[in-house]
């Protein structure tokens, strides 16, 4: 991703840094941007980041080998470049969990060489296994 701001046209960005949700107007000016509408300086930093190097967290699900829990929810443990999202989603589409993992366990390490791991966000696989074991013991 290009880390320089190349103004093309005016753009409005909704800041997500704090609960205010400021609508920041980014207006091209002299090879850069002029920012307005922010209530704090963090809004300008967020807008600059969104214009030059947008990052996102990803929450999704992946398939498993277990009929009782056919999919399990996962998320990235950090932010990834927005431009890598399609590649990461495609990679996760090919993933199939083969062990009964728990919350926080790594499903894919360093997904697409982003430096970010994809981790499990639920205990459904281990809880389901316990329920099945308890049923068998009765």
DSSP file (Angstrom, degrees, kcal/mol; ACC not computed):
  #  RESIDUE AA STRUCTURE BP1 BP2  ACC     N-H-->O    O-->H-N    N-H-->O    O-->H-N    TCO  KAPPA ALPHA  PHI   PSI    X-CA   Y-CA   Z-CA
    1    1 A X              0   0    0      0, 0.0     2,-0.4     0, 0.0    51,-0.0   0.000 360.0 360.0 360.0 142.1    0.0    0.0    0.0
    2    2 A X        -     0   0    0      1,-0.1     0, 0.0     2,-0.1     0, 0.0  -0.609 360.0-159.5 -78.2 128.1    1.3    3.5   -0.8
    3    3 A X        +     0   0    0     -2,-0.4     2,-0.4    50,-0.1    -1,-0.1   0.208  63.6  90.5 -95.3  16.1    2.1    5.6    2.3
    4    4 A X  S    S-     0   0    0     48,-0.2     2,-0.6    47,-0.1    -2,-0.1  -0.890  78.3-121.1-111.0 144.5    1.9    9.0    0.6
    5    5 A X        -     0   0    0     -2,-0.4     2,-0.6    26,-0.1    47,-0.1  -0.727  27.1-176.2 -84.1 120.8   -1.3   11.0    0.3
    6    6 A X        -     0   0    0     -2,-0.6    26,-0.1    45,-0.2    22,-0.1  -0.870  22.1-139.9-116.5  94.5   -2.2   11.7   -3.3
    7    7 A X        +     0   0    0     -2,-0.6     3,-0.1    24,-0.2    24,-0.0  -0.286  36.8 156.0 -59.8 130.6   -5.2   14.0   -3.2
    8    8 A X        -     0   0    0      1,-0.5     2,-0.3    -2,-0.0    -1,-0.2   0.680  64.0 -20.5-116.0 -56.6   -7.7   13.1   -5.8
    9    9 A X  S    S-     0   0    0     17,-0.1    -1,-0.5    18,-0.0    17,-0.0  -0.956  80.1 -72.8-150.8 166.2  -11.0   14.5   -4.6
   10   10 A X        -     0   0    0     -2,-0.3     2,-0.3    -3,-0.1    17,-0.2  -0.322  51.5-172.2 -62.8 145.7  -12.7   15.6   -1.4
   11   11 A X  E     -A   26   0A   0     15,-2.2    15,-3.3     2,-0.0     2,-0.5  -0.996  19.6-142.7-143.5 144.2  -13.6   12.7    0.9
   12   12 A X  E     -A   25   0A   0     -2,-0.3     2,-0.4    13,-0.2    13,-0.2  -0.942  18.8-172.3-109.9 129.2  -15.5   12.3    4.1
   13   13 A X  E     -A   24   0A   0     11,-2.7    11,-3.2    -2,-0.5     2,-0.7  -0.974  18.9-139.0-121.0 131.5  -14.3    9.8    6.7
   14   14 A X  E     -A   23   0A   0     -2,-0.4     9,-0.2     9,-0.2     2,-0.2  -0.815  25.9-132.7 -89.9 118.2  -16.2    8.9    9.9
   15   15 A X        -     0   0    0      7,-2.9     6,-0.1    -2,-0.7    28,-0.1  -0.484  23.9-176.7 -73.5 136.8  -13.7    8.6   12.7
   16   16 A X        +     0   0    0     -2,-0.2    -1,-0.1     5,-0.1    27,-0.0   0.210  56.5 100.9-116.0  12.6  -13.9    5.5   14.9
   17   17 A X  S    S+     0   0    0     25,-0.0     2,-0.3     2,-0.0    -1,-0.1   0.880  93.9   8.3 -68.5 -38.1  -11.2    6.4   17.4
   18   18 A X  S >  S-     0   0    0     -3,-0.1     3,-1.0     4,-0.0     4,-0.1  -0.810  90.0 -91.3-134.7 175.9  -13.7    7.6   20.1
   19   19 A X  T 3  S+     0   0    0     -2,-0.3    -2,-0.0     1,-0.2    -3,-0.0   0.604 106.5  83.1 -68.0 -10.3  -17.4    7.5   20.6
   20   20 A X  T 3  S-     0   0    0      1,-0.1    -1,-0.2     2,-0.0    -4,-0.1   0.859  76.9-155.1 -63.2 -35.3  -17.9   10.9   19.0
   21   21 A X    <   -     0   0    0     -3,-1.0    -5,-0.1     1,-0.1    -2,-0.1   0.915  17.5-161.1  61.1  44.5  -17.9    9.5   15.4
   22   22 A X        -     0   0    0     -8,-0.1    -7,-2.9    -4,-0.1     2,-0.9  -0.248  16.9-131.3 -59.7 142.1  -16.8   12.8   13.9
   23   23 A X  E     -A   14   0A   0     14,-0.4     2,-0.6    -9,-0.2    -9,-0.2  -0.861  27.6-159.2 -94.2 106.2  -17.3   13.2   10.2
   24   24 A X  E     -A   13   0A   0    -11,-3.2   -11,-2.7    -2,-0.9     2,-0.5  -0.785   5.6-147.0 -95.7 121.9  -13.9   14.4    9.0
   25   25 A X  E     -AB  12  36A   0     11,-3.1    11,-1.8    -2,-0.6     2,-0.7  -0.768   8.8-162.2 -87.7 126.2  -13.8   16.3    5.7
   26   26 A X  E     -AB  11  35A   0    -15,-3.3   -15,-2.2    -2,-0.5     2,-0.5  -0.923  12.2-175.8-113.2 105.2  -10.6   15.7    3.8
   27   27 A X  E     - B   0  34A   0      7,-2.8     7,-2.6    -2,-0.7   -17,-0.1  -0.890  27.6-116.5-109.7 126.7  -10.2   18.4    1.2
   28   28 A X  E     + B   0  33A   0     -2,-0.5     2,-0.3     5,-0.2     5,-0.3  -0.321  43.7 163.0 -60.0 138.2   -7.3   18.3   -1.4
   29   29 A X  E >   - B   0  32A   0      3,-2.2     3,-1.8    -2,-0.0   -22,-0.1  -0.849  58.9 -20.6-161.5 121.6   -5.0   21.3   -1.0
   30   30 A X  T 3  S-     0   0    0      1,-0.3     3,-0.1    -2,-0.3    -2,-0.0   0.860 126.4 -44.7  49.3  48.3   -1.4   22.0   -2.2
   31   31 A X  T 3  S+     0   0    0      1,-0.3    -1,-0.3   -24,-0.0   -24,-0.2   0.511 133.7  52.5  79.7   4.1   -0.5   18.3   -2.8
   32   32 A X  E <  S-B   29   0A   0     -3,-1.8    -3,-2.2   -26,-0.1     2,-0.3  -0.505  88.0 -84.4-140.6-150.3   -2.0   17.2    0.5
   33   33 A X  E     -B   28   0A   0     -5,-0.3     2,-0.5    -2,-0.2    -5,-0.2  -0.952  16.4-145.4-130.7 151.1   -5.2   17.4    2.4
   34   34 A X  E     -B   27   0A   0     -7,-2.6    -7,-2.8    -2,-0.3     2,-0.4  -0.970  24.5-149.7-110.7 133.0   -6.8   19.9    4.8
   35   35 A X  E     +B   26   0A   0     -2,-0.5     2,-0.3    -9,-0.2    -9,-0.2  -0.844  22.4 162.5-109.2 139.1   -8.9   18.3    7.5
   36   36 A X  E     +B   25   0A   0    -11,-1.8   -11,-3.1    -2,-0.4     3,-0.1  -0.982  48.3  52.1-148.2 158.8  -12.0   19.7    9.2
   37   37 A X  S    S+     0   0    0      1,-0.4   -14,-0.4    -2,-0.3     2,-0.3   0.324  71.7 127.6  99.2  -7.3  -14.9   18.4   11.3
   38   38 A X        -     0   0    0    -13,-0.1    -1,-0.4   -16,-0.1     3,-0.1  -0.605  47.3-157.7 -84.8 144.8  -12.8   16.6   13.9
   39   39 A X  S    S+     0   0    0     -2,-0.3     2,-0.3     1,-0.1    -1,-0.1   0.565  78.3  25.3 -95.0 -11.5  -13.4   17.3   17.6
   40   40 A X  S >> S-     0   0    0      1,-0.0     3,-1.2     0, 0.0     4,-0.6  -0.963  83.7-107.8-146.3 163.1   -9.9   16.1   18.7
   41   41 A X  H 3> S+     0   0    0     -2,-0.3     4,-1.5     1,-0.3     3,-0.5   0.753 111.2  70.5 -64.9 -23.5   -6.4   15.8   17.2
   42   42 A X  H 3> S+     0   0    0      1,-0.2     4,-2.4     2,-0.2    -1,-0.3   0.822  90.5  62.2 -63.2 -29.1   -6.8   12.0   17.1
   43   43 A X  H <> S+     0   0    0     -3,-1.2     4,-2.6     2,-0.2    -1,-0.2   0.884 101.0  50.4 -63.3 -39.7   -9.3   12.4   14.3
   44   44 A X  H  X S+     0   0    0     -4,-0.6     4,-2.6    -3,-0.5    -1,-0.2   0.920 110.8  49.0 -65.7 -43.0   -6.8   14.0   12.0
   45   45 A X  H  X S+     0   0    0     -4,-1.5     4,-2.3     2,-0.2    -2,-0.2   0.903 111.8  49.5 -62.5 -40.7   -4.3   11.1   12.6
   46   46 A X  H  X S+     0   0    0     -4,-2.4     4,-2.7     2,-0.2    -2,-0.2   0.938 111.4  48.4 -63.2 -46.3   -7.1    8.6   12.0
   47   47 A X  H  X S+     0   0    0     -4,-2.6     4,-2.0     2,-0.2    -2,-0.2   0.912 111.0  50.4 -61.8 -43.2   -8.1   10.3    8.7
   48   48 A X  H  X S+     0   0    0     -4,-2.6     4,-1.9     1,-0.2     5,-0.3   0.927 112.1  48.1 -59.9 -44.3   -4.4   10.5    7.5
   49   49 A X  H  X S+     0   0    0     -4,-2.3     4,-3.0     1,-0.2    -2,-0.2   0.909 110.3  51.2 -63.1 -43.0   -4.0    6.8    8.3
   50   50 A X  H  < S+     0   0    0     -4,-2.7     4,-0.5     1,-0.2    -1,-0.2   0.845 113.1  46.2 -63.8 -33.8   -7.3    5.9    6.4
   51   51 A X  H  < S+     0   0    0     -4,-2.0   -45,-0.2    -5,-0.2    -1,-0.2   0.811 126.2  26.8 -78.5 -30.5   -6.1    7.8    3.4
   52   52 A X  H  < S+     0   0    0     -4,-1.9   -48,-0.2    -5,-0.2    -2,-0.2   0.816 138.0   5.0-103.8 -36.9   -2.6    6.4    3.3
   53   53 A X  S  < S-     0   0    0     -4,-3.0    -2,-0.1    -5,-0.3    -1,-0.1  -0.467  70.8-163.5-153.1  69.5   -2.6    3.0    4.9
   54   54 A X        -     0   0    0     -4,-0.5    28,-2.6    -3,-0.1    29,-0.4  -0.337   9.7-166.7 -65.3 136.3   -6.1    1.7    5.9
   55   55 A X  E     -C   81   0B   0     26,-0.3     2,-0.3    27,-0.1    26,-0.2  -0.895   5.4-173.9-123.3 151.5   -6.1   -1.2    8.3
   56   56 A X  E     -C   80   0B   0     24,-2.9    24,-3.3    -2,-0.3     2,-0.3  -0.983  21.5-133.0-143.4 152.9   -8.9   -3.5    9.3
   57   57 A X        -     0   0    0     -2,-0.3     2,-0.4    22,-0.2    22,-0.1  -0.752  27.0-143.3 -95.4 154.2   -9.7   -6.3   11.8
   58   58 A X        -     0   0    0     20,-0.4    18,-2.1    -2,-0.3     2,-0.4  -0.983  18.1-178.6-126.0 130.5  -11.4   -9.4   10.4
   59   59 A X  E     +D   75   0C   0     -2,-0.4    16,-0.2    16,-0.2     2,-0.2  -0.997  29.2 123.7-124.1 128.0  -14.0  -11.6   12.1
   60   60 A X  E     -D   74   0C   0     14,-2.3    14,-2.9    -2,-0.4     2,-0.3  -0.780  49.7 -99.8-157.1-162.3  -15.4  -14.6   10.2
   61   61 A X  E     -D   73   0C   0     12,-0.3     2,-0.3    -2,-0.2    12,-0.2  -0.964  20.8-155.6-136.3 156.5  -15.8  -18.3   10.5
   62   62 A X  E     -D   72   0C   0     10,-2.4    10,-2.4    -2,-0.3    34,-0.1  -0.922  27.3-102.3-128.5 156.5  -13.9  -21.4    9.2
   63   63 A X  E     -De  71  96C   0     32,-0.9    34,-2.9    29,-0.3     2,-0.3  -0.316  33.4-158.9 -74.0 158.4  -15.0  -24.9    8.6
   64   64 A X  E     - e   0  97C   0      6,-2.3    34,-0.2    32,-0.3    36,-0.0  -0.819  28.7-120.2-128.8 172.1  -14.3  -27.8   10.9
   65   65 A X  E    S+     0   0C   0     32,-1.9     2,-0.5    -2,-0.3     5,-0.1   0.302  84.5  99.0 -89.8   7.3  -14.1  -31.6   10.6
   66   66 A X  E >   -D   69   0C   0      3,-0.5     3,-0.7    31,-0.2    -2,-0.2  -0.863  59.4-157.6-109.7 121.6  -16.8  -32.0   13.3
   67   67 A X  T 3  S+     0   0    0     -2,-0.5     3,-0.5     1,-0.2    -1,-0.1   0.815  95.7  56.4 -63.1 -32.2  -20.4  -32.6   12.4
   68   68 A X  T 3  S+     0   0    0      1,-0.3    -1,-0.2     2,-0.1     2,-0.2   0.747 124.0  23.1 -74.0 -23.1  -21.7  -31.3   15.8
   69   69 A X  E <  S+D   66   0C   0     -3,-0.7    -3,-0.5     1,-0.1    -1,-0.3  -0.707  71.3 174.3-140.0  84.6  -19.9  -27.9   15.1
   70   70 A X  E     +     0   0C   0     -3,-0.5    -6,-2.3    -2,-0.2     2,-0.3   0.743  69.9  26.8 -70.2 -23.5  -19.4  -27.5   11.4
   71   71 A X  E     -D   63   0C   0     -8,-0.3     2,-0.4    -6,-0.1    -8,-0.2  -0.966  65.6-160.0-135.8 154.7  -18.0  -24.0   11.6
   72   72 A X  E     -D   62   0C   0    -10,-2.4   -10,-2.4    -2,-0.3     2,-0.2  -0.993  25.0-114.5-134.4 142.0  -16.2  -22.1   14.3
   73   73 A X  E     +D   61   0C   0     -2,-0.4    48,-2.4   -12,-0.2    49,-0.4  -0.507  37.9 174.0 -79.7 143.7  -15.8  -18.3   14.7
   74   74 A X  E     -DF  60 120C   0    -14,-2.9   -14,-2.3    46,-0.3     2,-0.3  -0.906  11.0-172.2-140.1 165.3  -12.4  -16.7   14.3
   75   75 A X  E     -DF  59 119C   0     44,-2.1    44,-3.1    -2,-0.3   -16,-0.2  -0.977  33.5 -97.3-152.5 162.2  -10.8  -13.3   14.2
   76   76 A X  E     - F   0 118C   0    -18,-2.1    42,-0.2    -2,-0.3     4,-0.0  -0.584  25.1-138.9 -77.2 147.3   -7.5  -11.7   13.5
   77   77 A X  S    S+     0   0    0     40,-2.5     2,-0.3    -2,-0.2    -1,-0.1   0.287  84.9   8.8 -91.2  12.0   -5.5  -10.9   16.6
   78   78 A X  S    S-     0   0    0     39,-0.3   -20,-0.4   -20,-0.1     2,-0.3  -0.932  96.9 -69.0-166.3-176.2   -4.4   -7.5   15.1
   79   79 A X        -     0   0    0     -2,-0.3     2,-0.3   -22,-0.1   -22,-0.2  -0.637  40.0-161.0 -91.0 148.3   -5.2   -5.3   12.1
   80   80 A X  E     -C   56   0B   0    -24,-3.3   -24,-2.9    -2,-0.3     5,-0.1  -0.864  35.4 -83.8-121.8 159.7   -4.3   -6.2    8.5
   81   81 A X  E >   -C   55   0B   0     -2,-0.3     3,-1.8   -26,-0.2     4,-0.4  -0.370  33.8-130.9 -61.7 136.7   -3.9   -4.0    5.5
   82   82 A X  G >  S+     0   0    0    -28,-2.6     3,-1.4     1,-0.3     4,-0.4   0.856 107.5  62.2 -57.0 -35.2   -7.3   -3.4    3.9
   83   83 A X  G 3  S+     0   0    0    -29,-0.4    -1,-0.3     1,-0.3     4,-0.3   0.675 101.4  52.9 -66.7 -16.2   -5.7   -4.3    0.5
   84   84 A X  G <> S+     0   0    0     -3,-1.8     4,-2.5     1,-0.1    -1,-0.3   0.471  80.3  96.8 -95.2  -3.9   -5.0   -7.8    1.9
   85   85 A X  H <> S+     0   0    0     -3,-1.4     4,-2.8    -4,-0.4     5,-0.2   0.904  82.7  47.9 -56.8 -48.6   -8.5   -8.6    3.0
   86   86 A X  H  > S+     0   0    0     -4,-0.4     4,-2.5     1,-0.2    -1,-0.2   0.903 112.9  49.4 -61.0 -41.3   -9.6  -10.6   -0.1
   87   87 A X  H  > S+     0   0    0     -4,-0.3     4,-2.2     2,-0.2    -1,-0.2   0.914 112.8  47.1 -63.9 -43.1   -6.5  -12.7    0.0
   88   88 A X  H  X S+     0   0    0     -4,-2.5     4,-2.6     2,-0.2    -2,-0.2   0.926 112.4  49.3 -65.2 -45.0   -6.9  -13.4    3.8
   89   89 A X  H  X S+     0   0    0     -4,-2.8     4,-1.6     1,-0.2    -2,-0.2   0.908 111.4  49.8 -61.6 -42.0  -10.6  -14.3    3.3
   90   90 A X  H  X S+     0   0    0     -4,-2.5     4,-0.7    -5,-0.2    -1,-0.2   0.906 110.7  50.1 -63.4 -41.2   -9.7  -16.6    0.4
   91   91 A X  H >< S+     0   0    0     -4,-2.2     3,-1.1     1,-0.2     4,-0.3   0.920 110.3  49.3 -61.9 -44.5   -7.0  -18.3    2.5
   92   92 A X  H >< S+     0   0    0     -4,-2.6     3,-1.1     1,-0.3   -29,-0.3   0.787 100.6  65.7 -68.1 -26.5   -9.5  -18.8    5.4
   93   93 A X  H 3< S+     0   0    0     -4,-1.6    -1,-0.3     1,-0.2    -2,-0.2   0.752 103.1  47.7 -64.5 -23.3  -12.0  -20.3    3.0
   94   94 A X  T << S+     0   0    0     -3,-1.1     2,-0.3    -4,-0.7    -1,-0.2   0.479  91.5 104.4 -94.9  -4.2   -9.6  -23.2    2.4
   95   95 A X    <   -     0   0    0     -3,-1.1   -32,-0.9    -4,-0.3     2,-0.4  -0.580  45.5-175.7 -82.7 138.6   -9.0  -23.7    6.1
   96   96 A X  E     -e   63   0C   0     -2,-0.3     2,-0.3   -34,-0.1   -32,-0.3  -0.966  22.5-134.6-134.5 118.8  -10.5  -26.7    7.9
   97   97 A X  E     +e   64   0C   0    -34,-2.9   -32,-1.9    -2,-0.4   -31,-0.2  -0.566  23.4 178.6 -74.0 127.9  -10.0  -27.1   11.7
   98   98 A X        +     0   0    0     -2,-0.3     2,-0.3   -34,-0.2    -1,-0.1   0.422  58.9  59.0-112.5  -2.4   -9.2  -30.7   12.5
   99   99 A X  S    S-     0   0    0    -33,-0.0     2,-1.3     0, 0.0   -34,-0.1  -0.898  90.4-104.0-125.7 156.8   -8.7  -30.4   16.3
  100  100 A X        +     0   0    0     -2,-0.3     2,-0.1    25,-0.1    -2,-0.0  -0.665  53.8 179.9 -81.2  95.3  -11.0  -29.4   19.1
  101  101 A X        -     0   0    0     -2,-1.3    25,-0.6     4,-0.1    24,-0.3  -0.440  14.8-144.2 -96.0 169.2   -9.6  -25.9   19.8
  102  102 A X    >   -     0   0    0     -2,-0.1     3,-2.2    23,-0.1    18,-0.3  -0.739  41.5 -56.3-126.6 174.5  -10.6  -23.3   22.3
  103  103 A X  T 3  S+     0   0    0      1,-0.3    18,-0.2    -2,-0.2    -1,-0.1  -0.249 122.9  19.7 -52.9 131.0  -10.8  -19.5   22.5
  104  104 A X  T 3  S+     0   0    0     16,-2.8    -1,-0.3     1,-0.3     2,-0.1   0.194  87.7 133.5  93.1 -15.6   -7.5  -17.9   21.8
  105  105 A X    <   -     0   0    0     -3,-2.2    15,-2.6     1,-0.1     2,-0.4  -0.437  63.1-111.3 -68.0 141.7   -6.0  -20.9   20.0
  106  106 A X  E     +G  119   0C   0     13,-0.2    13,-0.3     1,-0.2     3,-0.2  -0.604  34.6 176.9 -77.7 127.5   -4.2  -20.0   16.8
  107  107 A X  E    S+     0   0C   0     11,-3.3     2,-0.4    -2,-0.4    12,-0.2   0.827  78.3  12.5 -94.3 -44.5   -6.0  -21.3   13.7
  108  108 A X  E >  S-G  118   0C   0     10,-1.6    10,-3.0   -13,-0.0     3,-0.5  -0.974  76.1-145.7-136.3 120.7   -3.6  -19.7   11.1
  109  109 A X  T 3  S-     0   0    0     -2,-0.4     4,-0.2     1,-0.2     3,-0.2  -0.687  80.0  -5.2 -86.1 136.7   -0.3  -18.3   12.1
  110  110 A X  T >  S-     0   0    0     -2,-0.4     3,-2.0     1,-0.2    -1,-0.2   0.911  87.8-144.4  49.1  55.0    1.0  -15.2   10.2
  111  111 A X  G X  S-     0   0    0      5,-2.0     3,-1.6    -3,-0.5     5,-0.4  -0.256  73.5 -12.0 -56.3 125.1   -1.9  -15.3    7.7
  112  112 A X  G 3  S-     0   0    0      1,-0.3    -1,-0.3    -3,-0.2    -2,-0.1   0.795 121.3 -69.3  52.6  35.0   -0.8  -14.3    4.3
  113  113 A X  G <  S+     0   0    0     -3,-2.0    -1,-0.3    -4,-0.2    -2,-0.2   0.827 101.3 130.6  55.3  36.8    2.5  -13.0    5.7
  114  114 A X  S <  S-     0   0    0     -3,-1.6    -2,-0.1     2,-0.3     3,-0.1   0.592  74.9-119.6 -90.4 -12.6    0.8  -10.1    7.5
  115  115 A X  S    S+     0   0    0      1,-0.3     2,-0.4    -4,-0.1    -5,-0.1   0.523  81.0 112.6  82.7   5.7    2.4  -10.8   10.8
  116  116 A X        -     0   0    0     -5,-0.4    -5,-2.0    -7,-0.1    -2,-0.3  -0.914  58.3-142.9-116.6 137.5   -1.1  -11.3   12.2
  117  117 A X        -     0   0    0     -2,-0.4   -40,-2.5    -7,-0.2     2,-0.5  -0.660  11.1-132.5 -94.6 154.0   -2.5  -14.6   13.5
  118  118 A X  E     -FG  76 108C   0    -10,-3.0   -11,-3.3    -2,-0.3   -10,-1.6  -0.939  32.7-169.2-103.0 125.7   -6.1  -15.8   13.1
  119  119 A X  E     -FG  75 106C   0    -44,-3.1   -44,-2.1    -2,-0.5   -13,-0.2  -0.819  25.1-105.3-120.1 156.0   -7.4  -17.1   16.4
  120  120 A X  E     -F   74   0C   0    -15,-2.6   -16,-2.8   -18,-0.3   -46,-0.3  -0.509  23.1-166.1 -74.4 143.2  -10.5  -19.0   17.6
  121  121 A X        +     0   0    0    -48,-2.4     2,-0.3   -18,-0.2   -47,-0.1   0.173  62.4  52.8-117.7  17.1  -13.1  -16.9   19.4
  122  122 A X        -     0   0    0    -49,-0.4     3,-0.2   -20,-0.1    -2,-0.0  -0.981  59.6-144.4-149.2 158.6  -15.3  -19.6   20.9
  123  123 A X     >  +     0   0    0     -2,-0.3     4,-2.8   -21,-0.2     3,-0.4   0.194  67.2 115.7-103.3  12.9  -15.1  -22.7   23.1
  124  124 A X  H  > S+     0   0    0      1,-0.2     4,-2.4     2,-0.2     5,-0.2   0.840  72.4  53.8 -54.1 -38.0  -17.9  -24.4   21.2
  125  125 A X  H  > S+     0   0    0    -24,-0.3     4,-1.4    -3,-0.2    -1,-0.2   0.912 114.8  38.1 -67.6 -41.5  -15.6  -27.2   19.9
  126  126 A X  H  > S+     0   0    0    -25,-0.6     4,-2.0    -3,-0.4    -2,-0.2   0.865 117.1  51.2 -78.1 -34.9  -14.4  -28.2   23.4
  127  127 A X  H  X S+     0   0    0     -4,-2.8     4,-2.3     2,-0.2    -2,-0.2   0.907 109.9  50.0 -66.5 -40.5  -17.8  -27.7   25.1
  128  128 A X  H  X S+     0   0    0     -4,-2.4     4,-2.2    -5,-0.3    -1,-0.2   0.892 109.6  51.7 -63.9 -39.8  -19.5  -29.9   22.4
  129  129 A X  H  X S+     0   0    0     -4,-1.4     4,-2.1    -5,-0.2    -1,-0.2   0.897 109.6  49.7 -63.6 -41.2  -16.9  -32.6   23.0
  130  130 A X  H  X S+     0   0    0     -4,-2.0     4,-2.7     2,-0.2    -2,-0.2   0.908 110.0  50.8 -64.7 -42.3  -17.5  -32.5   26.8
  131  131 A X  H  X S+     0   0    0     -4,-2.3     4,-2.3     1,-0.2    -2,-0.2   0.914 110.9  48.6 -62.3 -42.1  -21.3  -32.8   26.2
  132  132 A X  H  X S+     0   0    0     -4,-2.2     4,-1.9     2,-0.2    -1,-0.2   0.892 112.0  49.1 -65.8 -38.6  -20.8  -35.8   24.0
  133  133 A X  H  X S+     0   0    0     -4,-2.1     4,-1.3     2,-0.2    -2,-0.2   0.909 111.1  49.9 -65.6 -42.2  -18.5  -37.4   26.5
  134  134 A X  H  X S+     0   0    0     -4,-2.7     4,-0.9     1,-0.2    -2,-0.2   0.884 109.4  51.5 -64.8 -38.9  -21.0  -36.8   29.3
  135  135 A X  H >< S+     0   0    0     -4,-2.3     3,-0.6     1,-0.2    -1,-0.2   0.901 109.0  51.0 -63.4 -40.4  -23.8  -38.3   27.2
  136  136 A X  H 3< S+     0   0    0     -4,-1.9    -1,-0.2     1,-0.2    -2,-0.2   0.782 107.3  54.1 -68.6 -27.0  -21.8  -41.4   26.6
  137  137 A X  H 3<        0   0    0     -4,-1.3    -1,-0.2     1,-0.2    -2,-0.2   0.672 360.0 360.0 -81.6 -17.4  -21.0  -41.8   30.3
  138  138 A X    <<        0   0    0     -4,-0.9    -1,-0.2    -3,-0.6    -2,-0.2   0.492 360.0 360.0 -81.3 360.0  -24.7  -41.8   31.3
